[in-house]
Amino acid sequence: MPDSHFDIDTLKARLEQARLAGFIYLHNRNMLTLQDALNEHGAALNNFAQHELTADQIGLQFGLRLSDGQWQFMIGLTHSNQDRSYEIGAGNLKGDQRAFNLLYAFYNYPKGFYTVSMPLAANAQQLEDAIEQQLLSLPALSFLNSAVKTNPMGQQVQWMKSYLIQEALNMKVRIQTALL
């Protein structure tokens, strides 16, 4: 998998050529975030999901960060709900989180923002493990455990977790394909 031999400008150009997003934001000369992510057909990617019982919402963004000479795949996740008692201003985002603030700034009553990172060359199981360890195990996101639907085979599926993992895997594969 071609990886660290791309400088940030070449990588940005390749991602733009692949039409992965409406805009690719360069942050601190070592990170790119896909703003207004597009699906494989060029339409806006649905990057929001809402729990049908609790009204908790998540928003997804994706990016790449150069760290120690290797490209890392990044996921930015915003958590929001209708409880106005606690909100985070976009100015309170720290470090790499600041690269994701364009989606965040328009989000409904944000309560938390989280990032996940893994090597761009990570396989599907490593991606799922990284999401589980860095995100899904957080107490603030425990509402994801109760977002359950029954699939056509009659099995109970935690659909928001599945959605998050599937969207992240799809985008990671599309980014890797753009770099081939």
Secondary structure by P-SEA (a helix, b strand, c coil): cccccccaaaaaaaaaaaccccbbbbcccccccccccccccccccccccccccccbbbbbbbbccccccbbbbbbbbbbbcccccccccccccccccccccccccccccccbbbbbbccccccaaaaaaaaaaacccccccccccccccccccccccaaaaaaaaaaaaaaaaaaaaaac
